[in-house]
Amino acid sequence: MGIETIGKQIASLRKEKGVKQEELAKYVGVSTQAVSKWENGGVPDIELLPKIADFFAVSIDSLFSRNTSDSNLQSTLMKKIIETPDEQKIKAAFNLCYDIERALMSYPKYTDKGSIEDYEKEIDCSAQHYSSVMRDEGFTRMGIANCSQYFLIVPNPHSTNDAYFNGVDYHTFFKDMADKAFFDACVFLNQRDAKKSFTPMLLVKNLGIDAQKADEILKTLKKYHLVSTLQIEMDDEAQTVYQFWPTPSFVALLIFAREIINKPEIFAYYSGGRTEPYFKQD
């Protein structure tokens, strides 16, 4: 399809998404008459095509009715992130998660067309806002403000018991985590350079506990594979030193524990259409 028929595709996309000519015109920065002219055989300026494509959340190729397969779309997204500088990759991926979140809304045509950076500029630097989609097929949870940013998407598991309950001793885990000294040790060790080995005295000095408690904590950490031991020769005798192995799962635990303790109140987007229980009987 040539550029001379692009107006027909714009009209088709606009009607498909249920938006008015005025909305497109305002977003692109032209008059409503200009949009009407495009849809009746006119051609938009070439420099406007990226913004028109952004408005409809499609590729520029789609404006020419060139179909993009799912595999091509995946390749395009991968290429975009691969070519992003390393220090910006996570941010670029998170921005795409924001687009995914909005696309999952029940009425995506009514969602804001701006970027997550645009949203962040409109709120207090210490604010915490959320977004969530709860469908019968799964759910998402997103922190989209300046305080804490994260994105979780969970398709329904094939088996609730296998996914969440079988072989997992939650009672013991939460009992261990409820020990203030153990919890403080987890936080403290996550603040250190994980490459540095240490002895129990490090916990004694920094947590205000005795040697016996430090040994108990290290035993529990070892149970969860968060520390390993190494025997070294020092002062003509063998001494045990510890290596801490941090896991992002602990950070995720704090993120979602905080959501339970301090119930989220401000949602940029919220779609609560789920009717199924989260833990379905197998």
VOGU-3710 file (C-alpha; in Angstrom, 3 decimals, decimal comma):
1> mgietigkqi> 0,000/0,000/0,000  1,411/3,432/-0,945  1,539/6,581/1,115  -1,340/8,006/-0,888  -3,746/5,588/0,854  -2,391/6,048/4,376  -5,372/8,244/5,243  -7,727/5,295/4,855  -5,654/3,332/7,337  -5,718/6,245/9,811
11> aslrkekgvk> -9,506/6,386/9,513  -9,751/2,628/10,015  -7,524/2,680/13,110  -9,383/5,653/14,571  -12,778/3,998/14,186  -11,456/0,672/15,447  -10,168/2,318/18,629  -13,248/4,508/19,038  -11,515/7,896/19,146  -12,587/11,166/17,577
21> qeelakyvgv> -10,750/13,169/14,955  -10,374/15,934/17,542  -8,449/13,623/19,892  -5,994/12,582/17,194  -5,594/16,172/16,016  -4,843/17,430/19,530  -2,257/14,698/20,167  -0,450/15,210/16,862  -0,695/19,001/16,996  -2,762/19,702/13,896
31> stqavskwen> -6,271/20,911/13,181  -9,299/18,639/13,039  -9,669/19,701/9,428  -6,212/18,287/8,679  -7,202/14,873/10,053  -10,412/14,962/8,031  -8,389/15,800/4,930  -6,081/12,802/5,512  -9,029/10,459/5,856  -10,479/11,696/2,580
41> ggvpdiellp> -7,459/11,084/0,408  -4,929/13,553/1,804  -1,463/12,677/3,063  0,019/13,730/6,440  3,487/15,247/6,520  6,104/12,524/6,803  7,451/13,928/10,092  4,020/13,397/11,702  3,961/9,652/11,060  5,848/8,623/14,249
51> kiadffavsi> 3,451/10,618/16,421  0,403/9,241/14,618  1,761/5,718/15,110  2,368/6,432/18,823  -1,208/7,644/19,240  -2,610/4,379/17,915  0,133/2,317/19,629  1,128/0,729/16,327  4,250/0,656/14,187  4,725/3,071/11,305
61> dslfsrntsd> 4,551/0,030/9,018  1,010/-0,548/10,278  -0,004/2,875/8,983  0,868/1,539/5,540  -1,150/-1,646/6,281  2,001/-3,724/6,343  1,203/-6,547/8,717  3,697/-7,181/11,500  3,755/-10,754/12,760  4,074/-11,573/16,448
71> snlqstlmkk> 7,563/-12,941/15,842  8,590/-9,722/14,096  7,168/-7,692/16,966  9,120/-9,747/19,489  12,270/-9,332/17,423  11,695/-5,585/17,249  11,276/-5,299/21,017  14,357/-7,423/21,659  16,366/-5,370/19,170  15,262/-2,144/20,847
81> iietpdeqki> 16,428/-3,292/24,278  19,619/-4,922/22,977  20,618/-1,682/21,255  19,849/0,426/24,336  22,957/1,396/26,363  23,498/-0,985/29,293  22,833/1,645/31,938  19,436/2,386/30,342  18,242/-1,174/29,539  16,214/-1,720/32,721
91> kaafnlcydi> 14,525/1,666/32,354  13,713/0,972/28,701  12,233/-2,428/29,604  10,230/-0,877/32,443  8,801/1,718/30,050  7,598/-1,119/27,825  6,004/-2,752/30,879  4,076/0,488/31,418  2,762/0,218/27,856  1,803/-3,427/28,431
101> eralmsypky> -0,023/-2,494/31,626  -2,109/0,151/29,865  -2,849/-2,169/26,945  -4,299/-4,716/29,398  -6,864/-2,250/30,714  -10,505/-3,067/30,014  -10,847/0,143/27,969  -7,326/0,864/26,636  -8,553/3,607/24,310  -9,248/5,767/27,366
111> tdkgsiedye> -5,759/5,430/28,846  -3,260/8,249/28,767  -0,998/8,321/25,712  1,993/9,784/27,545  5,111/8,017/28,775  5,812/6,960/32,328  8,228/9,889/32,580  5,311/12,223/31,819  3,349/10,638/34,656  6,249/10,901/37,101
121> keidcsaqhy> 6,584/14,625/36,435  3,006/15,201/37,557  3,375/13,724/41,054  5,421/14,409/44,168  8,962/13,025/44,100  8,269/10,881/47,192  4,800/9,676/46,146  3,975/6,036/45,554  1,340/5,242/42,955  0,231/1,881/41,641
131> ssvmrdegft> -1,445/0,118/38,755  -3,128/-3,270/38,671  -5,014/-5,467/36,228  -6,944/-8,395/37,709  -8,344/-10,682/35,031  -9,560/-14,265/35,296  -6,496/-15,329/33,279  -4,005/-13,717/35,664  -3,031/-10,399/37,203  -0,471/-7,616/37,217
141> rmgiancsqy> 0,886/-5,367/39,928  2,938/-2,281/39,204  4,600/0,496/41,157  4,869/3,405/38,744  5,857/6,387/40,856  9,113/7,874/42,005  9,348/6,058/45,350  9,480/2,435/44,154  9,140/1,051/40,639  8,395/-2,569/39,789
151> flivpnphst> 6,260/-4,710/37,498  4,824/-8,165/38,164  2,686/-10,187/35,777  1,330/-13,558/36,909  -0,579/-15,856/34,529  -2,765/-18,356/36,376  -0,718/-21,466/37,235  -1,741/-24,881/35,941  -1,871/-26,076/39,543  -2,338/-23,770/42,524
161> ndayfngvdy> -0,927/-26,340/44,928  2,166/-27,017/42,833  2,777/-23,317/42,272  2,300/-22,063/45,811  1,872/-24,705/48,496  3,345/-28,144/47,864  6,689/-28,673/49,592  6,910/-25,136/51,012  7,035/-24,577/54,781  5,662/-21,039/54,974
171> htffkdmadk> 5,010/-21,228/58,714  8,672/-21,839/59,552  9,856/-19,259/57,044  7,645/-16,490/58,399  8,545/-17,485/61,957  12,232/-17,096/61,065  11,583/-13,787/59,325  9,600/-12,553/62,346  12,786/-12,753/64,432  13,922/-9,112/64,457
181> affdacvfln> 17,610/-9,989/64,694  17,342/-12,356/61,722  15,432/-9,792/59,660  17,960/-7,080/60,568  20,776/-9,414/59,529  19,144/-9,952/56,118  18,870/-6,198/55,590  22,405/-5,525/56,853  24,022/-8,196/54,681  22,178/-6,884/51,631
191> qrdakksftp> 23,786/-3,492/52,293  27,333/-4,876/52,119  29,537/-5,819/49,211  28,591/-9,479/48,782  32,123/-10,338/47,651  33,467/-9,628/51,160  33,678/-12,640/53,454  32,905/-12,240/57,148  32,827/-13,981/60,501  30,039/-14,089/63,104
201> mllvknlgid> 31,700/-11,147/64,844  30,524/-8,868/62,036  26,928/-9,484/63,101  27,817/-9,138/66,777  29,414/-5,733/66,217  26,786/-4,304/63,869  23,541/-5,754/65,221  24,189/-5,582/68,955  23,690/-9,319/69,480  25,800/-11,923/71,261
211> aqkadeilkt> 27,905/-14,616/69,606  25,343/-17,341/70,252  22,602/-15,372/68,484  24,945/-14,627/65,579  25,599/-18,355/65,177  21,844/-19,056/65,217  21,242/-16,450/62,516  24,002/-17,835/60,312  22,620/-21,346/60,717  19,210/-20,117/59,549
221> lkkyhlvstl> 20,723/-18,190/56,647  22,548/-21,331/55,592  19,262/-23,277/55,701  17,909/-20,911/53,036  21,161/-21,081/51,029  21,815/-17,393/51,668  25,315/-18,039/53,033  28,045/-20,564/52,379  31,074/-21,385/54,523  34,772/-21,639/53,839
231> qiemddeaqt> 37,529/-22,934/56,099  40,688/-20,811/56,104  43,947/-21,118/58,005  44,517/-18,178/60,352  46,907/-17,928/63,311  47,797/-21,610/62,903  44,237/-22,783/63,242  41,222/-23,319/60,987  38,575/-20,620/61,055  35,153/-20,560/59,424
241> vyqfwptpsf> 34,287/-17,530/57,284  30,989/-16,849/55,562  30,013/-15,680/52,093  26,625/-14,015/51,628  24,620/-14,763/48,484  22,041/-11,999/47,950  18,796/-12,694/46,111  16,384/-10,203/44,515  13,589/-12,343/45,961  14,223/-10,694/49,344
251> vallifarei> 13,686/-7,268/47,777  10,478/-8,533/46,155  9,365/-9,901/49,533  9,710/-6,425/51,052  7,918/-4,782/48,121  4,811/-6,910/48,436  4,870/-7,152/52,222  4,734/-3,365/52,207  1,685/-3,493/49,913  -0,089/-5,706/52,449
261> inkpeifayy> 0,959/-3,606/55,462  0,246/-0,251/53,802  -2,684/-0,867/51,488  -2,215/0,933/48,145  -4,624/3,841/47,814  -3,639/5,731/44,665  -3,910/3,882/41,359  -3,059/5,445/38,020  -4,809/2,496/36,379  -7,022/-0,146/37,941
271> sggrtepyfk> -9,000/-2,908/36,277  -10,742/-5,218/38,723  -12,719/-7,554/36,499  -11,497/-10,790/38,066  -14,250/-13,137/39,240  -12,154/-16,255/39,931  -10,472/-16,860/43,324  -6,686/-16,486/43,315  -6,241/-19,972/44,776  -8,478/-22,255/42,727
281> qd> -9,052/-25,788/43,965  -7,024/-28,269/41,905
//
